Amino acid sequence: MEVSRIIAEIDAQILKLQQARTLLAGAAAQPVRAGRGRPKGAVTVSVTRSKRKLSPEGRKRIADAMKKRWAERRKQTSSKQTSAKQTSSKQTSAKS
């Protein structure tokens, strides 16, 4: 056999195998999904937002609301403490 003929037959078989591979790979291939996150090489544009400023009136409204909230909280804790003291004093008098 001549070397050139052997190489031609090998090339023919390689071509057939490549065609079969593309057919099989095409049928079994799944659709390519994009990965999570920002694509590589994407340019990000930084947006500088202006700092939000609170008006004095708005600041006073928030301060008043917080003072009201704290007062309610203090009122609740003081009522719990007095009720706890009353129950403890009843228990000590019952033991006597």
VEXVEX-12727 format. One record per residue: residue number from 1; chain; x, y, z of N, C-alpha, C in turn. Coordinates in steps of 0.1 Angstrom, whole numbers. Example, Ala and Ser with C-alpha at 12.3 -4.5 7.8 and 13.67 -1.06 7.14 Angstrom:
BEGIN
[1; "A"; [132; -57; 78]; [123; -45; 78]; [132; -33; 78]]
[2; "A"; [128; -22; 71]; [137; -11; 71]; [129; 0; 79]]
//
This chain:
BEGIN
[1; "A"; [8; -12; 0]; [0; 0; 0]; [9; 12; 0]]
[2; "A"; [4; 22; -7]; [11; 34; -7]; [7; 43; 5]]
[3; "A"; [16; 51; 9]; [14; 59; 21]; [3; 69; 18]]
[4; "A"; [3; 75; 6]; [-6; 85; 3]; [-21; 80; 3]]
[5; "A"; [-22; 67; -2]; [-35; 61; -2]; [-40; 58; 12]]
[6; "A"; [-31; 54; 21]; [-35; 52; 35]; [-39; 65; 42]]
[7; "A"; [-32; 75; 39]; [-36; 89; 45]; [-49; 93; 39]]
[8; "A"; [-52; 91; 27]; [-65; 95; 21]; [-76; 87; 27]]
[9; "A"; [-74; 74; 30]; [-85; 66; 36]; [-87; 71; 51]]
[10; "A"; [-76; 74; 58]; [-78; 79; 72]; [-85; 92; 72]]
[11; "A"; [-82; 101; 62]; [-88; 114; 61]; [-103; 112; 58]]
[12; "A"; [-107; 102; 50]; [-121; 100; 47]; [-128; 95; 59]]
[13; "A"; [-122; 86; 67]; [-128; 81; 79]; [-129; 93; 90]]
[14; "A"; [-119; 101; 90]; [-120; 112; 100]; [-132; 122; 96]]
[15; "A"; [-133; 124; 83]; [-144; 133; 78]; [-158; 127; 82]]
[16; "A"; [-159; 113; 80]; [-172; 107; 83]; [-175; 108; 98]]
[17; "A"; [-164; 105; 106]; [-166; 106; 121]; [-169; 120; 126]]
[18; "A"; [-163; 130; 120]; [-166; 144; 123]; [-181; 147; 120]]
[19; "A"; [-186; 143; 108]; [-200; 145; 105]; [-209; 138; 114]]
[20; "A"; [-206; 126; 118]; [-214; 119; 128]; [-214; 126; 141]]
[21; "A"; [-203; 131; 145]; [-202; 138; 158]; [-210; 150; 158]]
[22; "A"; [-210; 158; 147]; [-217; 170; 147]; [-232; 167; 147]]
[23; "A"; [-236; 156; 141]; [-251; 153; 141]; [-255; 149; 155]]
[24; "A"; [-247; 141; 162]; [-250; 136; 175]; [-249; 148; 185]]
[25; "A"; [-239; 156; 184]; [-238; 168; 193]; [-249; 178; 191]]
[26; "A"; [-253; 180; 179]; [-264; 189; 176]; [-277; 184; 181]]
[27; "A"; [-280; 171; 181]; [-292; 166; 186]; [-292; 166; 202]]
[28; "A"; [-281; 164; 208]; [-280; 163; 222]; [-277; 176; 229]]
[29; "A"; [-274; 186; 221]; [-269; 199; 227]; [-281; 206; 233]]
[30; "A"; [-279; 212; 245]; [-289; 219; 252]; [-287; 234; 248]]
[31; "A"; [-297; 242; 249]; [-296; 256; 246]; [-287; 263; 256]]
[32; "A"; [-278; 271; 252]; [-269; 278; 260]; [-276; 289; 267]]
[33; "A"; [-275; 289; 281]; [-281; 300; 289]; [-271; 309; 293]]
[34; "A"; [-275; 322; 295]; [-265; 332; 299]; [-263; 330; 314]]
[35; "A"; [-251; 332; 319]; [-248; 331; 333]; [-254; 342; 341]]
[36; "A"; [-253; 341; 354]; [-258; 351; 363]; [-248; 363; 363]]
[37; "A"; [-254; 374; 367]; [-245; 386; 369]; [-243; 394; 357]]
[38; "A"; [-234; 403; 358]; [-231; 412; 347]; [-221; 405; 338]]
[39; "A"; [-224; 406; 325]; [-215; 400; 315]; [-201; 405; 316]]
[40; "A"; [-191; 397; 313]; [-177; 401; 314]; [-174; 411; 303]]
[41; "A"; [-167; 421; 307]; [-163; 431; 298]; [-174; 443; 297]]
[42; "A"; [-184; 441; 304]; [-195; 452; 304]; [-189; 464; 311]]
[43; "A"; [-192; 475; 306]; [-187; 488; 312]; [-198; 493; 321]]
[44; "A"; [-194; 496; 333]; [-204; 501; 343]; [-202; 516; 343]]
[45; "A"; [-213; 523; 344]; [-213; 537; 345]; [-218; 541; 359]]
[46; "A"; [-209; 548; 366]; [-212; 551; 380]; [-220; 564; 380]]
[47; "A"; [-232; 563; 386]; [-241; 574; 387]; [-239; 580; 401]]
[48; "A"; [-235; 592; 402]; [-234; 599; 415]; [-247; 606; 418]]
[49; "A"; [-253; 602; 428]; [-266; 608; 432]; [-263; 619; 442]]
[50; "A"; [-271; 629; 442]; [-268; 640; 452]; [-273; 635; 465]]
[51; "A"; [-267; 640; 476]; [-270; 636; 489]; [-284; 642; 493]]
[52; "A"; [-292; 634; 498]; [-306; 639; 502]; [-304; 647; 515]]
[53; "A"; [-311; 658; 515]; [-310; 667; 527]; [-324; 668; 533]]
[54; "A"; [-324; 669; 546]; [-336; 669; 554]; [-338; 683; 558]]
[55; "A"; [-350; 688; 556]; [-353; 702; 560]; [-355; 703; 575]]
[56; "A"; [-353; 714; 581]; [-355; 715; 595]; [-369; 711; 600]]
[57; "A"; [-379; 714; 592]; [-392; 710; 596]; [-394; 695; 596]]
[58; "A"; [-388; 689; 586]; [-388; 674; 585]; [-381; 668; 597]]
[59; "A"; [-369; 673; 600]; [-362; 668; 611]; [-369; 670; 625]]
[60; "A"; [-377; 681; 626]; [-384; 683; 638]; [-396; 673; 639]]
[61; "A"; [-402; 670; 628]; [-413; 661; 628]; [-408; 647; 632]]
[62; "A"; [-397; 643; 627]; [-391; 630; 630]; [-388; 630; 645]]
[63; "A"; [-382; 640; 650]; [-378; 641; 664]; [-390; 640; 673]]
[64; "A"; [-401; 647; 670]; [-413; 647; 678]; [-419; 633; 678]]
[65; "A"; [-419; 626; 666]; [-425; 613; 665]; [-417; 603; 673]]
[66; "A"; [-403; 604; 673]; [-395; 595; 681]; [-397; 598; 696]]
[67; "A"; [-399; 610; 700]; [-401; 613; 715]; [-414; 607; 719]]
[68; "A"; [-424; 608; 710]; [-437; 602; 713]; [-436; 587; 715]]
[69; "A"; [-429; 581; 706]; [-427; 567; 706]; [-419; 562; 719]]
[70; "A"; [-409; 570; 723]; [-402; 567; 735]; [-410; 568; 747]]
[71; "A"; [-419; 578; 747]; [-428; 580; 759]; [-438; 569; 760]]
[72; "A"; [-443; 564; 749]; [-452; 553; 749]; [-445; 540; 754]]
[73; "A"; [-432; 539; 750]; [-424; 527; 754]; [-422; 528; 769]]
[74; "A"; [-418; 540; 774]; [-416; 541; 789]; [-429; 538; 796]]
[75; "A"; [-440; 543; 791]; [-453; 541; 798]; [-456; 526; 799]]
[76; "A"; [-453; 518; 788]; [-456; 504; 788]; [-447; 497; 798]]
[77; "A"; [-434; 500; 798]; [-425; 493; 807]; [-428; 497; 822]]
[78; "A"; [-432; 509; 824]; [-436; 512; 838]; [-448; 505; 843]]
[79; "A"; [-458; 504; 834]; [-470; 497; 838]; [-468; 482; 840]]
[80; "A"; [-458; 476; 832]; [-455; 462; 834]; [-448; 460; 848]]
[81; "A"; [-439; 470; 851]; [-432; 468; 864]; [-441; 470; 876]]
[82; "A"; [-451; 479; 875]; [-460; 480; 886]; [-469; 468; 888]]
[83; "A"; [-473; 462; 876]; [-482; 450; 877]; [-474; 439; 882]]
[84; "A"; [-461; 438; 879]; [-452; 427; 884]; [-450; 429; 899]]
[85; "A"; [-449; 441; 904]; [-447; 443; 918]; [-459; 440; 926]]
[86; "A"; [-471; 443; 920]; [-483; 440; 927]; [-485; 425; 928]]
[87; "A"; [-482; 417; 917]; [-484; 402; 918]; [-474; 396; 928]]
[88; "A"; [-462; 402; 928]; [-452; 396; 937]; [-456; 399; 952]]
[89; "A"; [-462; 411; 954]; [-466; 414; 968]; [-478; 405; 972]]
[90; "A"; [-486; 402; 963]; [-498; 393; 966]; [-493; 379; 969]]
[91; "A"; [-483; 375; 962]; [-477; 361; 964]; [-470; 360; 978]]
[92; "A"; [-463; 370; 982]; [-456; 370; 995]; [-467; 371; 1006]]
[93; "A"; [-478; 378; 1005]; [-488; 379; 1015]; [-496; 366; 1016]]
[94; "A"; [-497; 359; 1005]; [-504; 346; 1005]; [-496; 335; 1012]]
[95; "A"; [-483; 336; 1011]; [-474; 326; 1017]; [-474; 327; 1033]]
[96; "A"; [-477; 339; 1037]; [-476; 342; 1052]; [-487; 336; 1059]]
//
